Amino acid sequence: TFMFHMFWLLILCEYITKKKLLLYLTCFFILFSIVNFVVIVVSGKYNFYSFVLASIVYTSFFIEENYKQMKSEALQFFISDSYLLIFSPLLFMLGLSFILSFAKSEIVRAEIIFGITLYKLFVNIACLVYYSLINTYIYRKKNS
């Protein structure tokens, strides 16, 4: 979780206008993740708080940057390869944050159809979209 989010926050930092603020928040996230792992969460359990915090930070900066680009009518930004790169982890983070928010609830263990739980459904869809977008980005970069 820690490395995944740190990696994506730093990539997002390359493509947005408020780089300095995102770098400060990334440093805060690193500090929070260490404290969370050592003090709050017993090792061996999943780090829910860090995942959700980083997802909220990433999504907030992503939405703000999209708003700025739309306001300035920079439509080229939305069809660029860099946009595809920074958009790819968004659904993954949001989908898993939603599931992890209800991790202690019976909702995620509820069977939807054919014995598939809500957790498995969300994780599989999020991973499918995430890896498809990453592969599309790699294919476009390789062919350009």
Secondary structure, DSSP 8 states (H G I E B T S, - for coil): -HHHHHHHHHHHHHHSS-HHHHHHHHHHHHHHHHHIIIIIS-TTS--HHHHHHHHHHHHHHHHHHHHHHHHTT-GGGGGSHHHHHHHHHHHHHHHHHHHHHTTTSGGGG-EEETTEEHHHHHHHHHHHHHHHHHHHHHHHHHH-
